[in-house]
Amino acid sequence: MIIAFANQKGGVAKTTSTHNIGVALAQKGKKVLLIDLDSQASLTISLGIEPLEVENNIIDILDKKKSDVRKCILNVKENLDVITSTIDLASIEMEMLSRASREKILDRELEPIKEEYDYILIDCPPQLSILTVNALSCADGVIIPTKTDYLSYRGIELLMDTITEVKELINPKLEIVGTIATLYNMRSKDDNDILDGMKSVYNVLGVTKMLVGAKKGIYDGLSVVENEPNNEISIAYKNIADMLISGKYESEVK
């Protein structure tokens, strides 16, 4: 199953969600490939990898010259691989726009390895670019991490329009798995109002609170799930991993 983690707004814990759910799935014995599709390379760095020290990365897959996708896969730990990113990815976007079937470039390049993984998780850039469209064009599902503030909540609507268009024109199998309410402050009336609004409109897979523990371990390349496996954030992400494995995406958030 290929899942795109998308939201055109930055700072919504999109990378954190991709990383932690990927680790949780790997811990449960699933073979997982993470793809960093953001030129900021936040996922790559979160895994403890220095982007400029990796010889082959996502650029080698998307570039016209094309490298064998397997040369770009780096093993992180048991059951967990990654295709890293780098700042140079930003310059590839313009080149991609001039190519035929530009929306399906990533899909074509991943074809040889799709069956080798139980899950391929794609961390999309924080904008609705050709890179995001490529991710949506090859994905089976979309998870939308959304901070519980008004601007993030309103931003979901624009993404939904893009998802609908991609589904109608390019990828009919694309489905919305659900949203994750992130950086939630339970003491804030605004946060509670936004969370209630999300629950009434979208399938909220889980809620991750604003906790200091979320940042611990990042310098060592550790996810929250690994560094503090019993805190509330870890439990929320592990529950979402269980939903993906079971294929039951009904919200347990009331």
C-alpha positions as CSV (number, residue, x, y, z in Angstrom):
1,M,0.0,0.0,0.0
2,I,1.3,3.4,-1.0
3,I,0.3,6.3,1.3
4,A,1.0,10.0,0.7
5,F,1.2,12.2,3.8
6,A,0.1,15.6,2.5
7,N,-0.8,19.1,3.6
8,Q,0.1,22.2,1.7
9,K,0.7,24.0,5.0
10,G,4.0,23.6,6.8
11,G,4.5,23.0,10.5
12,V,1.7,20.5,10.9
13,A,3.8,17.5,12.0
14,K,3.6,15.9,8.5
15,T,7.1,14.6,8.6
16,T,6.8,13.5,12.2
17,S,3.7,11.5,11.4
18,T,5.3,9.8,8.3
19,H,8.4,8.9,10.4
20,N,6.6,7.6,13.4
21,I,3.9,5.6,11.6
22,G,6.7,4.1,9.3
23,V,8.7,3.0,12.4
24,A,5.5,1.6,14.1
25,L,4.7,-0.4,11.0
26,A,8.3,-1.7,10.8
27,Q,8.2,-2.7,14.5
28,K,5.1,-4.7,13.7
29,G,7.0,-6.7,11.1
30,K,5.9,-4.9,8.0
31,K,8.4,-4.1,5.3
32,V,8.4,-0.3,4.9
33,L,9.9,2.2,2.5
34,L,9.9,5.9,3.4
35,I,10.2,8.4,0.6
36,D,11.3,12.0,1.4
37,L,9.7,14.1,-1.4
38,D,10.5,17.5,0.3
39,S,13.5,19.6,-0.6
40,Q,13.9,20.6,3.0
41,A,14.9,16.9,3.6
42,S,13.3,16.9,7.1
43,L,12.4,13.2,7.0
44,T,16.0,12.4,5.9
45,I,17.4,14.4,8.8
46,S,14.9,13.0,11.3
47,L,16.2,9.6,10.4
48,G,19.7,10.7,11.4
49,I,21.0,10.9,7.9
50,E,23.0,13.8,6.5
51,P,21.4,14.6,3.1
52,L,24.6,15.6,1.3
53,E,26.4,12.5,2.4
54,V,24.0,10.2,0.5
55,E,25.3,9.4,-3.0
56,N,21.9,8.5,-4.6
57,N,18.6,10.1,-3.6
58,I,15.2,11.0,-4.9
59,I,16.7,13.3,-7.5
60,D,18.3,10.4,-9.3
61,I,14.8,8.8,-9.6
62,L,13.0,11.9,-10.9
63,D,15.7,13.3,-13.1
64,K,15.5,12.6,-16.9
65,K,18.7,10.5,-16.7
66,K,17.1,8.1,-14.3
67,S,19.0,5.8,-12.0
68,D,17.9,2.3,-10.9
69,V,15.5,3.0,-8.1
70,R,17.2,0.2,-6.0
71,K,20.5,2.2,-6.0
72,C,18.6,5.0,-4.2
73,I,17.2,2.9,-1.4
74,L,19.1,3.1,1.9
75,N,18.4,0.7,4.8
76,V,17.8,2.5,8.1
77,K,17.0,-0.4,10.4
78,E,15.2,-3.7,10.3
79,N,12.2,-3.6,8.0
80,L,12.7,0.1,7.3
81,D,14.3,1.7,4.2
82,V,14.3,5.2,2.9
83,I,14.8,7.2,-0.3
84,T,16.4,10.4,0.9
85,S,16.0,13.9,-0.3
86,T,18.2,17.0,-0.7
87,I,17.8,20.7,-1.2
88,D,18.6,20.3,-4.9
89,L,15.2,18.7,-5.3
90,A,13.6,22.2,-5.7
91,S,15.4,22.7,-9.0
92,I,14.1,19.4,-10.4
93,E,10.4,20.6,-10.2
94,M,10.8,23.0,-13.1
95,E,12.4,20.4,-15.2
96,M,9.6,17.9,-14.4
97,L,6.9,20.4,-15.6
98,S,8.3,20.2,-19.2
99,R,8.1,16.4,-19.5
100,A,5.4,14.2,-20.9
101,S,3.0,12.5,-18.4
102,R,4.8,14.5,-15.7
103,E,2.2,13.5,-13.1
104,K,3.2,9.9,-13.3
105,I,7.0,10.2,-13.2
106,L,7.3,8.9,-9.6
107,D,4.8,6.1,-10.2
108,R,6.7,4.8,-13.2
109,E,10.0,4.8,-11.4
110,L,8.6,3.0,-8.3
111,E,6.9,0.2,-10.4
112,P,9.8,-2.3,-10.1
113,I,9.8,-2.2,-6.3
114,K,6.1,-1.8,-5.3
115,E,5.6,-5.4,-4.6
116,E,8.7,-5.6,-2.4
117,Y,7.2,-3.5,0.4
118,D,4.0,-3.8,2.5
119,Y,3.9,0.0,2.8
120,I,5.5,2.9,1.0
121,L,5.0,6.1,2.8
122,I,5.6,9.4,1.0
123,D,6.4,12.6,2.9
124,C,5.1,15.3,0.5
125,P,6.4,18.9,0.4
126,P,4.3,21.6,2.2
127,Q,2.7,22.9,-1.0
128,L,0.5,21.7,-3.8
129,S,3.3,21.3,-6.3
130,I,4.1,18.8,-9.1
131,L,5.9,16.7,-6.5
132,T,2.7,16.4,-4.4
133,V,0.7,15.6,-7.5
134,N,3.2,12.9,-8.3
135,A,2.8,11.4,-4.9
136,L,-1.0,11.5,-5.1
137,S,-0.8,9.9,-8.6
138,C,0.9,6.8,-7.4
139,A,-0.7,6.5,-3.9
140,D,-3.5,4.2,-2.8
141,G,-4.4,6.5,0.0
142,V,-3.8,9.9,1.6
143,I,-3.3,10.8,5.2
144,I,-3.6,14.5,6.1
145,P,-1.8,15.6,9.3
146,T,-3.5,18.9,10.4
147,K,-2.6,21.2,13.2
148,T,-5.6,22.1,15.3
149,D,-5.6,25.8,14.3
150,Y,-7.9,27.6,12.0
151,L,-5.5,28.2,9.1
152,S,-4.4,24.6,9.0
153,Y,-8.1,23.4,9.1
154,R,-9.1,25.7,6.3
155,G,-6.1,24.5,4.2
156,I,-7.6,21.0,4.1
157,E,-10.3,22.2,1.7
158,L,-7.7,23.2,-1.0
159,L,-6.0,19.8,-0.6
160,M,-9.3,18.0,-0.9
161,D,-9.9,19.8,-4.2
162,T,-6.6,18.6,-5.5
163,I,-7.2,15.1,-4.3
164,T,-10.6,15.0,-6.1
165,E,-9.0,16.2,-9.3
166,V,-6.2,13.7,-9.2
167,K,-8.7,10.9,-8.5
168,E,-10.9,11.9,-11.4
169,L,-8.2,12.6,-14.0
170,I,-5.2,10.5,-13.1
171,N,-5.5,8.0,-10.2
172,P,-9.0,6.5,-9.7
173,K,-7.9,4.2,-6.9
174,L,-6.8,7.1,-4.7
175,E,-8.8,7.3,-1.4
176,I,-8.6,9.5,1.7
177,V,-7.6,7.4,4.6
178,G,-8.2,10.2,7.1
179,T,-6.7,13.1,9.0
180,I,-4.5,13.3,12.0
181,A,-5.1,16.2,14.4
182,T,-1.6,17.3,15.5
183,L,0.0,19.6,18.0
184,Y,-3.2,19.6,19.9
185,N,-3.4,21.8,23.0
186,M,-6.3,20.4,25.1
187,R,-6.4,23.6,27.2
188,S,-7.1,25.8,24.2
189,K,-10.7,26.6,23.4
190,D,-9.7,27.3,19.7
191,D,-8.0,23.9,19.5
192,N,-11.0,22.1,20.9
193,D,-13.3,23.9,18.5
194,I,-11.1,23.0,15.5
195,L,-10.9,19.4,16.7
196,D,-14.7,19.2,17.0
197,G,-15.0,20.7,13.5
198,M,-12.6,18.1,12.1
199,K,-14.5,15.3,13.8
200,S,-17.7,16.5,12.2
201,V,-16.4,16.6,8.7
202,Y,-13.4,14.3,8.4
203,N,-12.3,10.8,9.6
204,V,-9.9,11.7,12.4
205,L,-7.5,8.7,12.8
206,G,-5.8,10.0,15.9
207,V,-4.9,13.0,17.9
208,T,-1.3,13.9,18.9
209,K,-0.9,16.4,21.6
210,M,1.7,19.2,21.9
211,L,4.2,17.5,24.1
212,V,7.9,18.2,24.8
213,G,8.7,14.5,24.2
214,A,7.9,14.8,20.5
215,K,11.2,16.5,19.9
216,K,13.4,14.2,22.0
217,G,15.7,11.8,20.1
218,I,15.5,13.6,16.8
219,Y,19.2,14.4,16.9
220,D,19.9,10.7,17.2
221,G,17.6,9.8,14.3
222,L,15.0,8.3,16.7
223,S,11.2,8.6,16.3
224,V,9.0,9.3,19.3
225,V,7.8,5.7,19.0
226,E,11.3,4.5,19.6
227,N,12.5,7.1,22.1
228,E,9.4,7.2,24.3
229,P,7.2,4.2,23.3
230,N,4.7,4.7,26.1
231,N,3.8,8.4,25.8
232,E,0.6,9.6,24.3
233,I,2.0,10.6,21.0
234,S,3.6,7.1,20.5
235,I,0.4,5.4,21.4
236,A,-1.6,7.5,18.9
237,Y,0.8,6.7,16.1
238,K,0.9,3.0,16.9
239,N,-2.8,2.9,16.9
240,I,-2.9,4.4,13.4
241,A,-0.4,1.8,12.3
242,D,-2.7,-0.9,13.6
243,M,-5.6,0.7,11.6
244,L,-3.5,0.5,8.4
245,I,-2.6,-3.1,9.0
246,S,-6.2,-4.1,9.8
247,G,-7.6,-2.0,6.8
248,K,-10.2,-0.5,9.2
249,Y,-9.9,3.3,9.1
250,E,-12.9,4.2,11.1
251,S,-12.0,6.8,13.7
252,E,-11.7,5.8,17.3
253,V,-11.6,9.5,18.3
254,K,-14.8,10.6,20.0
